[in-house]
Amino acid sequence: MRCFESGTLFVKVRCERANHTKKRKQAMKIVGGVLVVLLFCVAGELMAQRSNVGIKGGLNVSELSSEIVNVAQNYHAGLYVKYDVSKKWTLQTEGLYSLRSAEYDQSTITIREMQFPVLAKYHIAKPIYIQGGFQAEVPLDKAYNEDVSKSLQKHMTSSCMVGAGFSLPSGFDLSFRYLQPIQSSQFSDRQFQISVGFDIY
């Protein structure tokens, strides 16, 4: 707001008050912006202190359905992100590459898939915890006997899981899981997973 010489004291005082109010509003905006930035910085720092990224890998022991009864021992490997909600509860999500296979009619059926578990951990007493959640499985490809190729199709499946494990302050983690398919399909199978993980960040 611009002020002009008016020859009266009243107008001059009014102009000075208007300028002072404008400067005060600008200062409040600056202070508010600084506070918002500080709030985001503090929140990000707290998230970083309570979250970890790690790598993991392990063994699959599965029993494929659809007359496939051989138990196959295969592997899985990938990354995980976990967040400590409290001293007792931890949320964890993972992205795993999984390979599992079994013998069928003197041939080997191999399933390569991406697994995406989302689970919660409850720490009973350090370092022991129990865990549970759900997992989505996205097949990458299947190699199998031509005689059964028509009946085995690519599709996305899901499973529920329960398990237990223990984790150390150093970031080392050992876990055991049992996976039960939610929907029935020719390639749905009960699985046991034994995994070793380590925090890298």
Secondary structure, 3 states (H helix, E strand, C coil): CCCCCCCCHHHHHHHHHHHHHHHHHHHHHHHHHHHHHHHHHHHHHHHHHHEEEEEEEEEEEEEECCCCCCEEEEEEEEEEEEEECCCCEEEEEEEEEEEEEEEECCEEEEEEEEEEEEEEEEEEECCEEEEEEEEEEEEEEEECCHHHCCCCCCCCEEEEEEEEEEECCCCEEEEEEEEEECCCCCCCEEEEEEEEEEECC
